[in-house]
Amino acid sequence: MTIKSEEHSEQKAFQQTEEFKEMERSRYKIESENSELKHRQGFKIATSSGLFGMKIQAATTIFAVNIKRILKLLDEK
């Protein structure tokens, strides 16, 4: 038998709630978006060092993906 800390016990109780189960059901949508950013858009590797550089890279990558989606939607019309 393992002895669990207070944090582990709280997390285990939280995982049994409906709120957690609802978030878990929609997680696949978020994970697919993250996968697209990493594999298709080159977000897997940091191009600059530091937190500020990563924030800039994240913002520009997400901006580029959104522009591509907008252009694709416009072409469909």
PyMOL Python script that loads the backbone (N, CA, C, O; Angstrom):
from pymol import cmd

cmd.read_pdbstr("""\
ATOM      1  N   MET A   1       0.841  -1.172   0.000  1.00  0.00           N
ATOM      2  CA  MET A   1       0.000   0.000   0.000  1.00  0.00           C
ATOM      3  C   MET A   1       0.889   1.240   0.000  1.00  0.00           C
ATOM      4  O   MET A   1       1.834   1.337   0.784  1.00  0.00           O
ATOM      5  N   THR A   2       0.584   2.173  -0.874  1.00  0.00           N
ATOM      6  CA  THR A   2       1.378   3.385  -0.928  1.00  0.00           C
ATOM      7  C   THR A   2       0.706   4.481  -0.109  1.00  0.00           C
ATOM      8  O   THR A   2      -0.516   4.526   0.032  1.00  0.00           O
ATOM      9  N   ILE A   3       1.533   5.347   0.415  1.00  0.00           N
ATOM     10  CA  ILE A   3       1.025   6.499   1.158  1.00  0.00           C
ATOM     11  C   ILE A   3       1.034   7.680   0.205  1.00  0.00           C
ATOM     12  O   ILE A   3       2.075   8.032  -0.351  1.00  0.00           O
ATOM     13  N   LYS A   4      -0.122   8.289   0.019  1.00  0.00           N
ATOM     14  CA  LYS A   4      -0.236   9.398  -0.924  1.00  0.00           C
ATOM     15  C   LYS A   4      -0.213  10.722  -0.173  1.00  0.00           C
ATOM     16  O   LYS A   4      -0.736  10.851   0.934  1.00  0.00           O
ATOM     17  N   SER A   5       0.410  11.691  -0.815  1.00  0.00           N
ATOM     18  CA  SER A   5       0.440  13.016  -0.217  1.00  0.00           C
ATOM     19  C   SER A   5      -0.927  13.666  -0.378  1.00  0.00           C
ATOM     20  O   SER A   5      -1.800  13.139  -1.068  1.00  0.00           O
ATOM     21  N   GLU A   6      -1.101  14.801   0.257  1.00  0.00           N
ATOM     22  CA  GLU A   6      -2.359  15.536   0.179  1.00  0.00           C
ATOM     23  C   GLU A   6      -2.655  15.967  -1.258  1.00  0.00           C
ATOM     24  O   GLU A   6      -3.803  15.931  -1.698  1.00  0.00           O
ATOM     25  N   GLU A   7      -1.601  16.380  -1.992  1.00  0.00           N
ATOM     26  CA  GLU A   7      -1.781  16.797  -3.378  1.00  0.00           C
ATOM     27  C   GLU A   7      -2.273  15.646  -4.247  1.00  0.00           C
ATOM     28  O   GLU A   7      -3.153  15.827  -5.089  1.00  0.00           O
ATOM     29  N   HIS A   8      -1.700  14.454  -4.039  1.00  0.00           N
ATOM     30  CA  HIS A   8      -2.133  13.289  -4.807  1.00  0.00           C
ATOM     31  C   HIS A   8      -3.582  12.934  -4.507  1.00  0.00           C
ATOM     32  O   HIS A   8      -4.346  12.588  -5.409  1.00  0.00           O
ATOM     33  N   SER A   9      -3.946  13.020  -3.260  1.00  0.00           N
ATOM     34  CA  SER A   9      -5.326  12.711  -2.880  1.00  0.00           C
ATOM     35  C   SER A   9      -6.296  13.714  -3.486  1.00  0.00           C
ATOM     36  O   SER A   9      -7.370  13.333  -3.953  1.00  0.00           O
ATOM     37  N   GLU A  10      -5.926  14.998  -3.482  1.00  0.00           N
ATOM     38  CA  GLU A  10      -6.784  16.023  -4.083  1.00  0.00           C
ATOM     39  C   GLU A  10      -6.914  15.814  -5.586  1.00  0.00           C
ATOM     40  O   GLU A  10      -8.002  15.957  -6.144  1.00  0.00           O
ATOM     41  N   GLN A  11      -5.810  15.476  -6.241  1.00  0.00           N
ATOM     42  CA  GLN A  11      -5.847  15.240  -7.688  1.00  0.00           C
ATOM     43  C   GLN A  11      -6.709  14.036  -8.014  1.00  0.00           C
ATOM     44  O   GLN A  11      -7.480  14.069  -8.973  1.00  0.00           O
ATOM     45  N   LYS A  12      -6.593  12.989  -7.243  1.00  0.00           N
ATOM     46  CA  LYS A  12      -7.400  11.793  -7.479  1.00  0.00           C
ATOM     47  C   LYS A  12      -8.887  12.102  -7.315  1.00  0.00           C
ATOM     48  O   LYS A  12      -9.714  11.621  -8.090  1.00  0.00           O
ATOM     49  N   ALA A  13      -9.222  12.900  -6.314  1.00  0.00           N
ATOM     50  CA  ALA A  13     -10.619  13.288  -6.108  1.00  0.00           C
ATOM     51  C   ALA A  13     -11.110  14.170  -7.259  1.00  0.00           C
ATOM     52  O   ALA A  13     -12.250  14.035  -7.704  1.00  0.00           O
ATOM     53  N   PHE A  14     -10.254  15.070  -7.736  1.00  0.00           N
ATOM     54  CA  PHE A  14     -10.630  15.945  -8.845  1.00  0.00           C
ATOM     55  C   PHE A  14     -10.885  15.137 -10.117  1.00  0.00           C
ATOM     56  O   PHE A  14     -11.790  15.460 -10.887  1.00  0.00           O
ATOM     57  N   GLN A  15     -10.094  14.094 -10.339  1.00  0.00           N
ATOM     58  CA  GLN A  15     -10.252  13.282 -11.537  1.00  0.00           C
ATOM     59  C   GLN A  15     -11.564  12.507 -11.553  1.00  0.00           C
ATOM     60  O   GLN A  15     -11.975  12.015 -12.604  1.00  0.00           O
ATOM     61  N   GLN A  16     -12.212  12.392 -10.430  1.00  0.00           N
ATOM     62  CA  GLN A  16     -13.491  11.704 -10.354  1.00  0.00           C
ATOM     63  C   GLN A  16     -14.679  12.641 -10.599  1.00  0.00           C
ATOM     64  O   GLN A  16     -15.814  12.178 -10.702  1.00  0.00           O
ATOM     65  N   THR A  17     -14.432  13.948 -10.691  1.00  0.00           N
ATOM     66  CA  THR A  17     -15.527  14.904 -10.857  1.00  0.00           C
ATOM     67  C   THR A  17     -15.993  14.959 -12.310  1.00  0.00           C
ATOM     68  O   THR A  17     -15.269  14.559 -13.222  1.00  0.00           O
ATOM     69  N   GLU A  18     -17.201  15.457 -12.509  1.00  0.00           N
ATOM     70  CA  GLU A  18     -17.751  15.619 -13.847  1.00  0.00           C
ATOM     71  C   GLU A  18     -16.994  16.685 -14.647  1.00  0.00           C
ATOM     72  O   GLU A  18     -16.850  16.569 -15.864  1.00  0.00           O
ATOM     73  N   GLU A  19     -16.518  17.712 -13.960  1.00  0.00           N
ATOM     74  CA  GLU A  19     -15.767  18.779 -14.631  1.00  0.00           C
ATOM     75  C   GLU A  19     -14.530  18.211 -15.326  1.00  0.00           C
ATOM     76  O   GLU A  19     -14.258  18.531 -16.483  1.00  0.00           O
ATOM     77  N   PHE A  20     -13.794  17.376 -14.618  1.00  0.00           N
ATOM     78  CA  PHE A  20     -12.595  16.765 -15.188  1.00  0.00           C
ATOM     79  C   PHE A  20     -12.949  15.847 -16.353  1.00  0.00           C
ATOM     80  O   PHE A  20     -12.276  15.865 -17.383  1.00  0.00           O
ATOM     81  N   LYS A  21     -13.987  15.056 -16.198  1.00  0.00           N
ATOM     82  CA  LYS A  21     -14.386  14.119 -17.250  1.00  0.00           C
ATOM     83  C   LYS A  21     -14.824  14.858 -18.512  1.00  0.00           C
ATOM     84  O   LYS A  21     -14.575  14.390 -19.623  1.00  0.00           O
ATOM     85  N   GLU A  22     -15.475  16.009 -18.346  1.00  0.00           N
ATOM     86  CA  GLU A  22     -15.883  16.812 -19.499  1.00  0.00           C
ATOM     87  C   GLU A  22     -14.657  17.390 -20.210  1.00  0.00           C
ATOM     88  O   GLU A  22     -14.595  17.384 -21.440  1.00  0.00           O
ATOM     89  N   MET A  23     -13.691  17.883 -19.449  1.00  0.00           N
ATOM     90  CA  MET A  23     -12.468  18.409 -20.047  1.00  0.00           C
ATOM     91  C   MET A  23     -11.705  17.298 -20.766  1.00  0.00           C
ATOM     92  O   MET A  23     -11.127  17.523 -21.829  1.00  0.00           O
ATOM     93  N   GLU A  24     -11.706  16.116 -20.190  1.00  0.00           N
ATOM     94  CA  GLU A  24     -10.995  14.985 -20.784  1.00  0.00           C
ATOM     95  C   GLU A  24     -11.626  14.579 -22.120  1.00  0.00           C
ATOM     96  O   GLU A  24     -10.915  14.167 -23.037  1.00  0.00           O
ATOM     97  N   ARG A  25     -12.941  14.690 -22.237  1.00  0.00           N
ATOM     98  CA  ARG A  25     -13.631  14.344 -23.481  1.00  0.00           C
ATOM     99  C   ARG A  25     -13.270  15.285 -24.626  1.00  0.00           C
ATOM    100  O   ARG A  25     -13.255  14.869 -25.784  1.00  0.00           O
ATOM    101  N   SER A  26     -12.979  16.542 -24.318  1.00  0.00           N
ATOM    102  CA  SER A  26     -12.667  17.499 -25.384  1.00  0.00           C
ATOM    103  C   SER A  26     -11.164  17.689 -25.585  1.00  0.00           C
ATOM    104  O   SER A  26     -10.756  18.504 -26.413  1.00  0.00           O
ATOM    105  N   ARG A  27     -10.356  16.972 -24.865  1.00  0.00           N
ATOM    106  CA  ARG A  27      -8.908  17.138 -24.953  1.00  0.00           C
ATOM    107  C   ARG A  27      -8.345  16.776 -26.324  1.00  0.00           C
ATOM    108  O   ARG A  27      -7.374  17.385 -26.773  1.00  0.00           O
ATOM    109  N   TYR A  28      -8.944  15.790 -26.993  1.00  0.00           N
ATOM    110  CA  TYR A  28      -8.417  15.356 -28.289  1.00  0.00           C
ATOM    111  C   TYR A  28      -8.409  16.486 -29.306  1.00  0.00           C
ATOM    112  O   TYR A  28      -7.539  16.525 -30.176  1.00  0.00           O
ATOM    113  N   LYS A  29      -9.360  17.403 -29.213  1.00  0.00           N
ATOM    114  CA  LYS A  29      -9.411  18.531 -30.144  1.00  0.00           C
ATOM    115  C   LYS A  29      -8.187  19.434 -29.961  1.00  0.00           C
ATOM    116  O   LYS A  29      -7.574  19.872 -30.934  1.00  0.00           O
ATOM    117  N   ILE A  30      -7.851  19.698 -28.722  1.00  0.00           N
ATOM    118  CA  ILE A  30      -6.711  20.552 -28.419  1.00  0.00           C
ATOM    119  C   ILE A  30      -5.414  19.864 -28.814  1.00  0.00           C
ATOM    120  O   ILE A  30      -4.509  20.498 -29.358  1.00  0.00           O
ATOM    121  N   GLU A  31      -5.324  18.565 -28.538  1.00  0.00           N
ATOM    122  CA  GLU A  31      -4.108  17.822 -28.860  1.00  0.00           C
ATOM    123  C   GLU A  31      -3.872  17.760 -30.364  1.00  0.00           C
ATOM    124  O   GLU A  31      -2.725  17.798 -30.807  1.00  0.00           O
ATOM    125  N   SER A  32      -4.931  17.664 -31.151  1.00  0.00           N
ATOM    126  CA  SER A  32      -4.734  17.633 -32.602  1.00  0.00           C
ATOM    127  C   SER A  32      -4.208  18.976 -33.108  1.00  0.00           C
ATOM    128  O   SER A  32      -3.383  19.015 -34.021  1.00  0.00           O
ATOM    129  N   GLU A  33      -4.683  20.078 -32.519  1.00  0.00           N
ATOM    130  CA  GLU A  33      -4.177  21.397 -32.895  1.00  0.00           C
ATOM    131  C   GLU A  33      -2.699  21.537 -32.519  1.00  0.00           C
ATOM    132  O   GLU A  33      -1.899  22.048 -33.304  1.00  0.00           O
ATOM    133  N   ASN A  34      -2.345  21.084 -31.324  1.00  0.00           N
ATOM    134  CA  ASN A  34      -0.943  21.146 -30.896  1.00  0.00           C
ATOM    135  C   ASN A  34      -0.055  20.299 -31.797  1.00  0.00           C
ATOM    136  O   ASN A  34       1.066  20.692 -32.120  1.00  0.00           O
ATOM    137  N   SER A  35      -0.550  19.151 -32.197  1.00  0.00           N
ATOM    138  CA  SER A  35       0.212  18.275 -33.084  1.00  0.00           C
ATOM    139  C   SER A  35       0.443  18.942 -34.428  1.00  0.00           C
ATOM    140  O   SER A  35       1.539  18.854 -34.983  1.00  0.00           O
ATOM    141  N   GLU A  36      -0.576  19.607 -34.959  1.00  0.00           N
ATOM    142  CA  GLU A  36      -0.413  20.314 -36.233  1.00  0.00           C
ATOM    143  C   GLU A  36       0.657  21.393 -36.120  1.00  0.00           C
ATOM    144  O   GLU A  36       1.492  21.540 -37.013  1.00  0.00           O
ATOM    145  N   LEU A  37       0.632  22.148 -35.023  1.00  0.00           N
ATOM    146  CA  LEU A  37       1.635  23.198 -34.840  1.00  0.00           C
ATOM    147  C   LEU A  37       3.043  22.614 -34.782  1.00  0.00           C
ATOM    148  O   LEU A  37       3.973  23.172 -35.364  1.00  0.00           O
ATOM    149  N   LYS A  38       3.197  21.508 -34.090  1.00  0.00           N
ATOM    150  CA  LYS A  38       4.524  20.924 -33.924  1.00  0.00           C
ATOM    151  C   LYS A  38       5.033  20.284 -35.201  1.00  0.00           C
ATOM    152  O   LYS A  38       6.171  20.530 -35.602  1.00  0.00           O
ATOM    153  N   HIS A  39       4.224  19.479 -35.838  1.00  0.00           N
ATOM    154  CA  HIS A  39       4.718  18.677 -36.951  1.00  0.00           C
ATOM    155  C   HIS A  39       4.643  19.380 -38.296  1.00  0.00           C
ATOM    156  O   HIS A  39       5.583  19.268 -39.083  1.00  0.00           O
ATOM    157  N   ARG A  40       3.587  20.089 -38.588  1.00  0.00           N
ATOM    158  CA  ARG A  40       3.447  20.708 -39.907  1.00  0.00           C
ATOM    159  C   ARG A  40       3.989  22.122 -39.965  1.00  0.00           C
ATOM    160  O   ARG A  40       4.383  22.583 -41.037  1.00  0.00           O
ATOM    161  N   GLN A  41       4.020  22.819 -38.845  1.00  0.00           N
ATOM    162  CA  GLN A  41       4.388  24.235 -38.870  1.00  0.00           C
ATOM    163  C   GLN A  41       5.763  24.525 -38.271  1.00  0.00           C
ATOM    164  O   GLN A  41       6.161  25.688 -38.207  1.00  0.00           O
ATOM    165  N   GLY A  42       6.490  23.515 -37.837  1.00  0.00           N
ATOM    166  CA  GLY A  42       7.844  23.713 -37.347  1.00  0.00           C
ATOM    167  C   GLY A  42       7.944  24.280 -35.944  1.00  0.00           C
ATOM    168  O   GLY A  42       8.953  24.890 -35.590  1.00  0.00           O
ATOM    169  N   PHE A  43       6.915  24.084 -35.149  1.00  0.00           N
ATOM    170  CA  PHE A  43       6.934  24.615 -33.781  1.00  0.00           C
ATOM    171  C   PHE A  43       7.617  23.655 -32.815  1.00  0.00           C
ATOM    172  O   PHE A  43       7.682  23.913 -31.613  1.00  0.00           O
ATOM    173  N   LYS A  44       8.123  22.554 -33.342  1.00  0.00           N
ATOM    174  CA  LYS A  44       8.755  21.535 -32.509  1.00  0.00           C
ATOM    175  C   LYS A  44      10.087  22.018 -31.930  1.00  0.00           C
ATOM    176  O   LYS A  44      10.448  21.652 -30.811  1.00  0.00           O
ATOM    177  N   ILE A  45      10.805  22.828 -32.680  1.00  0.00           N
ATOM    178  CA  ILE A  45      12.147  23.260 -32.287  1.00  0.00           C
ATOM    179  C   ILE A  45      12.161  24.778 -32.094  1.00  0.00           C
ATOM    180  O   ILE A  45      11.648  25.526 -32.927  1.00  0.00           O
ATOM    181  N   ALA A  46      12.747  25.213 -30.998  1.00  0.00           N
ATOM    182  CA  ALA A  46      12.860  26.650 -30.731  1.00  0.00           C
ATOM    183  C   ALA A  46      13.893  27.258 -31.679  1.00  0.00           C
ATOM    184  O   ALA A  46      14.988  26.722 -31.850  1.00  0.00           O
ATOM    185  N   THR A  47      13.527  28.380 -32.289  1.00  0.00           N
ATOM    186  CA  THR A  47      14.453  29.034 -33.207  1.00  0.00           C
ATOM    187  C   THR A  47      15.278  30.108 -32.516  1.00  0.00           C
ATOM    188  O   THR A  47      16.258  30.596 -33.079  1.00  0.00           O
ATOM    189  N   SER A  48      14.890  30.479 -31.304  1.00  0.00           N
ATOM    190  CA  SER A  48      15.662  31.459 -30.542  1.00  0.00           C
ATOM    191  C   SER A  48      15.659  31.057 -29.080  1.00  0.00           C
ATOM    192  O   SER A  48      14.872  30.209 -28.660  1.00  0.00           O
ATOM    193  N   SER A  49      16.532  31.665 -28.316  1.00  0.00           N
ATOM    194  CA  SER A  49      16.624  31.298 -26.910  1.00  0.00           C
ATOM    195  C   SER A  49      15.822  32.268 -26.050  1.00  0.00           C
ATOM    196  O   SER A  49      15.546  33.399 -26.450  1.00  0.00           O
ATOM    197  N   GLY A  50      15.465  31.810 -24.892  1.00  0.00           N
ATOM    198  CA  GLY A  50      14.765  32.660 -23.947  1.00  0.00           C
ATOM    199  C   GLY A  50      13.255  32.580 -24.063  1.00  0.00           C
ATOM    200  O   GLY A  50      12.709  32.172 -25.088  1.00  0.00           O
ATOM    201  N   LEU A  51      12.607  32.972 -23.005  1.00  0.00           N
ATOM    202  CA  LEU A  51      11.157  32.934 -22.941  1.00  0.00           C
ATOM    203  C   LEU A  51      10.520  33.913 -23.917  1.00  0.00           C
ATOM    204  O   LEU A  51       9.512  33.592 -24.547  1.00  0.00           O
ATOM    205  N   PHE A  52      11.095  35.099 -24.049  1.00  0.00           N
ATOM    206  CA  PHE A  52      10.544  36.083 -24.979  1.00  0.00           C
ATOM    207  C   PHE A  52      10.595  35.567 -26.418  1.00  0.00           C
ATOM    208  O   PHE A  52       9.645  35.742 -27.181  1.00  0.00           O
ATOM    209  N   GLY A  53      11.700  34.934 -26.778  1.00  0.00           N
ATOM    210  CA  GLY A  53      11.827  34.371 -28.117  1.00  0.00           C
ATOM    211  C   GLY A  53      10.795  33.288 -28.382  1.00  0.00           C
ATOM    212  O   GLY A  53      10.240  33.209 -29.478  1.00  0.00           O
ATOM    213  N   MET A  54      10.536  32.456 -27.385  1.00  0.00           N
ATOM    214  CA  MET A  54       9.520  31.414 -27.537  1.00  0.00           C
ATOM    215  C   MET A  54       8.124  32.017 -27.667  1.00  0.00           C
ATOM    216  O   MET A  54       7.299  31.514 -28.430  1.00  0.00           O
ATOM    217  N   LYS A  55       7.858  33.088 -26.930  1.00  0.00           N
ATOM    218  CA  LYS A  55       6.549  33.749 -27.034  1.00  0.00           C
ATOM    219  C   LYS A  55       6.349  34.323 -28.428  1.00  0.00           C
ATOM    220  O   LYS A  55       5.266  34.206 -29.001  1.00  0.00           O
ATOM    221  N   ILE A  56       7.388  34.944 -28.974  1.00  0.00           N
ATOM    222  CA  ILE A  56       7.308  35.502 -30.318  1.00  0.00           C
ATOM    223  C   ILE A  56       7.112  34.384 -31.341  1.00  0.00           C
ATOM    224  O   ILE A  56       6.295  34.513 -32.252  1.00  0.00           O
ATOM    225  N   GLN A  57       7.854  33.293 -31.195  1.00  0.00           N
ATOM    226  CA  GLN A  57       7.725  32.171 -32.117  1.00  0.00           C
ATOM    227  C   GLN A  57       6.319  31.576 -32.039  1.00  0.00           C
ATOM    228  O   GLN A  57       5.727  31.256 -33.069  1.00  0.00           O
ATOM    229  N   ALA A  58       5.787  31.428 -30.843  1.00  0.00           N
ATOM    230  CA  ALA A  58       4.429  30.889 -30.687  1.00  0.00           C
ATOM    231  C   ALA A  58       3.409  31.804 -31.336  1.00  0.00           C
ATOM    232  O   ALA A  58       2.519  31.336 -32.047  1.00  0.00           O
ATOM    233  N   ALA A  59       3.526  33.089 -31.103  1.00  0.00           N
ATOM    234  CA  ALA A  59       2.563  34.040 -31.655  1.00  0.00           C
ATOM    235  C   ALA A  59       2.610  34.043 -33.174  1.00  0.00           C
ATOM    236  O   ALA A  59       1.561  34.037 -33.819  1.00  0.00           O
ATOM    237  N   THR A  60       3.792  34.053 -33.758  1.00  0.00           N
ATOM    238  CA  THR A  60       3.891  34.091 -35.220  1.00  0.00           C
ATOM    239  C   THR A  60       3.437  32.772 -35.833  1.00  0.00           C
ATOM    240  O   THR A  60       2.818  32.777 -36.897  1.00  0.00           O
ATOM    241  N   THR A  61       3.727  31.655 -35.197  1.00  0.00           N
ATOM    242  CA  THR A  61       3.290  30.362 -35.720  1.00  0.00           C
ATOM    243  C   THR A  61       1.772  30.263 -35.702  1.00  0.00           C
ATOM    244  O   THR A  61       1.166  29.834 -36.684  1.00  0.00           O
ATOM    245  N   ILE A  62       1.158  30.653 -34.603  1.00  0.00           N
ATOM    246  CA  ILE A  62      -0.300  30.603 -34.496  1.00  0.00           C
ATOM    247  C   ILE A  62      -0.930  31.584 -35.486  1.00  0.00           C
ATOM    248  O   ILE A  62      -1.949  31.274 -36.102  1.00  0.00           O
ATOM    249  N   PHE A  63      -0.337  32.747 -35.638  1.00  0.00           N
ATOM    250  CA  PHE A  63      -0.829  33.728 -36.611  1.00  0.00           C
ATOM    251  C   PHE A  63      -0.788  33.149 -38.025  1.00  0.00           C
ATOM    252  O   PHE A  63      -1.750  33.279 -38.782  1.00  0.00           O
ATOM    253  N   ALA A  64       0.321  32.514 -38.375  1.00  0.00           N
ATOM    254  CA  ALA A  64       0.467  31.939 -39.712  1.00  0.00           C
ATOM    255  C   ALA A  64      -0.563  30.835 -39.952  1.00  0.00           C
ATOM    256  O   ALA A  64      -1.146  30.758 -41.033  1.00  0.00           O
ATOM    257  N   VAL A  65      -0.787  29.991 -38.962  1.00  0.00           N
ATOM    258  CA  VAL A  65      -1.776  28.917 -39.091  1.00  0.00           C
ATOM    259  C   VAL A  65      -3.173  29.499 -39.274  1.00  0.00           C
ATOM    260  O   VAL A  65      -3.947  29.008 -40.095  1.00  0.00           O
ATOM    261  N   ASN A  66      -3.495  30.530 -38.524  1.00  0.00           N
ATOM    262  CA  ASN A  66      -4.814  31.150 -38.653  1.00  0.00           C
ATOM    263  C   ASN A  66      -4.996  31.803 -40.018  1.00  0.00           C
ATOM    264  O   ASN A  66      -6.078  31.716 -40.599  1.00  0.00           O
ATOM    265  N   ILE A  67      -3.957  32.458 -40.544  1.00  0.00           N
ATOM    266  CA  ILE A  67      -4.040  33.058 -41.870  1.00  0.00           C
ATOM    267  C   ILE A  67      -4.259  31.978 -42.932  1.00  0.00           C
ATOM    268  O   ILE A  67      -5.054  32.165 -43.853  1.00  0.00           O
ATOM    269  N   LYS A  68      -3.552  30.846 -42.803  1.00  0.00           N
ATOM    270  CA  LYS A  68      -3.743  29.747 -43.744  1.00  0.00           C
ATOM    271  C   LYS A  68      -5.175  29.233 -43.702  1.00  0.00           C
ATOM    272  O   LYS A  68      -5.762  28.943 -44.745  1.00  0.00           O
ATOM    273  N   ARG A  69      -5.736  29.119 -42.514  1.00  0.00           N
ATOM    274  CA  ARG A  69      -7.128  28.655 -42.384  1.00  0.00           C
ATOM    275  C   ARG A  69      -8.102  29.651 -43.004  1.00  0.00           C
ATOM    276  O   ARG A  69      -9.052  29.252 -43.676  1.00  0.00           O
ATOM    277  N   ILE A  70      -7.876  30.923 -42.785  1.00  0.00           N
ATOM    278  CA  ILE A  70      -8.749  31.951 -43.355  1.00  0.00           C
ATOM    279  C   ILE A  70      -8.694  31.893 -44.881  1.00  0.00           C
ATOM    280  O   ILE A  70      -9.732  31.945 -45.541  1.00  0.00           O
ATOM    281  N   LEU A  71      -7.490  31.785 -45.442  1.00  0.00           N
ATOM    282  CA  LEU A  71      -7.350  31.715 -46.894  1.00  0.00           C
ATOM    283  C   LEU A  71      -8.026  30.467 -47.463  1.00  0.00           C
ATOM    284  O   LEU A  71      -8.651  30.517 -48.522  1.00  0.00           O
ATOM    285  N   LYS A  72      -7.894  29.359 -46.754  1.00  0.00           N
ATOM    286  CA  LYS A  72      -8.546  28.132 -47.198  1.00  0.00           C
ATOM    287  C   LYS A  72     -10.058  28.271 -47.196  1.00  0.00           C
ATOM    288  O   LYS A  72     -10.725  27.816 -48.125  1.00  0.00           O
ATOM    289  N   LEU A  73     -10.602  28.894 -46.162  1.00  0.00           N
ATOM    290  CA  LEU A  73     -12.049  29.107 -46.085  1.00  0.00           C
ATOM    291  C   LEU A  73     -12.525  30.060 -47.180  1.00  0.00           C
ATOM    292  O   LEU A  73     -13.604  29.872 -47.741  1.00  0.00           O
ATOM    293  N   LEU A  74     -11.735  31.068 -47.480  1.00  0.00           N
ATOM    294  CA  LEU A  74     -12.101  31.998 -48.549  1.00  0.00           C
ATOM    295  C   LEU A  74     -12.085  31.326 -49.915  1.00  0.00           C
ATOM    296  O   LEU A  74     -12.923  31.627 -50.765  1.00  0.00           O
ATOM    297  N   ASP A  75     -11.131  30.412 -50.132  1.00  0.00           N
ATOM    298  CA  ASP A  75     -11.058  29.696 -51.401  1.00  0.00           C
ATOM    299  C   ASP A  75     -12.237  28.736 -51.594  1.00  0.00           C
ATOM    300  O   ASP A  75     -12.656  28.484 -52.723  1.00  0.00           O
ATOM    301  N   GLU A  76     -12.769  28.203 -50.492  1.00  0.00           N
ATOM    302  CA  GLU A  76     -13.899  27.284 -50.577  1.00  0.00           C
ATOM    303  C   GLU A  76     -15.176  27.983 -50.999  1.00  0.00           C
ATOM    304  O   GLU A  76     -16.071  27.341 -51.549  1.00  0.00           O
ATOM    305  N   LYS A  77     -15.288  29.293 -50.755  1.00  0.00           N
ATOM    306  CA  LYS A  77     -16.507  30.016 -51.080  1.00  0.00           C
ATOM    307  C   LYS A  77     -16.615  30.355 -52.517  1.00  0.00           C
ATOM    308  O   LYS A  77     -17.597  30.968 -52.935  1.00  0.00           O
TER     309      LYS A  77
END
""", "prot")
cmd.dss("prot")
cmd.show_as("cartoon", "prot")
cmd.util.cbc("prot")
cmd.orient("prot")
